[in-house]
Amino acid sequence: MRNVFSLLSPVFIGGVIGYITNDIAIKMLFRPHKPVYIGRFRLPLTPGIVPKHKDTLAVLLGREVEEKFFGADDLELIFRSDAFTDAVAGSLTDMLYAKESTLCLALERAEASPGAGPLITSAKAELCAQINAALIRFDFTPVIEAAARDAVSGRLPRGVAGDAIAALAPSLSDGIRKYLRENGDEIIPALVDEMITDFADRPVSQISASVCPDRDLMHTMIAGLYRSFMALYIRRIVESIDVGGSITDKVRQMDTRDIETLVLSVVNREFRYVVWLGGLLGMIIGAVNIFI
């Protein structure tokens, strides 16, 4: 019996040593999570390998993910894909036809966004300036002639009325444009504000339905606009997205325990195999020692 124990003890001891060694080695990948000090002396191998090199791993992970999976070309394919285009168009269409949403609410949400107030004011000023410039360029003569003929129809002889209107219309048109040049900066913004006020409390769905009753057609139009926009600006957009930097920052902010949990949730079974393999190798080495 003693001889059997003497023969098997090296095998048993080798297996236990191999198992425990591999188990400790795997745990040392993540633990201890923080440096351990005795006085001012930091114990070697503390913290674990992953906590100690977390920043380096974060940079490498971010760079590799961006280069291998989410580079500018990959993002461009995603953003220009039919599925993504349909999702964007569908979301915008749903927003435009949502019954509970109003233009006033949409403007309030937009103005509440950081930095949106000055942007909206600037956009409104530019819109008013463009409207005023278009009106100044517009020749009102044909419109005035048509309106005047309708107004005096039947009151004056046709020839007399036509000559008078033809003579006065260009002067009236010039007078309107001159007035807009001098006072358009005050008139146009007031008109735009009045228009916004009139529409503010109307549901966006009501406005959308009056502009385009066919919801599917609106979806198609938005999808077309999105594709046209992306055809011009997609490269500038995707190059401004720092996927690698975002991943690096996220990993740096993660707690080491969360990283450990994440890794073990994926490879815990493989780690267990490594531990048992260590035990098996230890038993084999112990068995070999019997015959040395």
Salt bridges, closest charged atoms under 4 A:
ASP23 OD2 - LYS27 NZ 3.12
ASP23 OD1 - ARG272 NH2 2.74
ASP55 OD1 - ARG252 NE 3.97
GLU64 OE1 - LYS68 NZ 2.89
ASP73 OD1 - ARG235 NH2 2.85
GLU76 OE2 - ARG80 NH1 3.38
GLU76 OE1 - ARG235 NH2 2.60
ASP86 OD1 - HIS219 NE2 3.22
ASP94 OD1 - ARG215 NH2 2.35
GLU145 OE1 - ARG149 NH1 3.97
ASP174 OD1 - ARG177 NH2 2.71
ASP193 OD1 - LYS124 NZ 2.13
GLU239 OE2 - ARG235 NH1 3.89
ASP255 OD2 - ARG257 NH1 3.78
GLU260 OE2 - ARG31 NE 3.06
GLU260 OE1 - HIS33 NE2 2.95
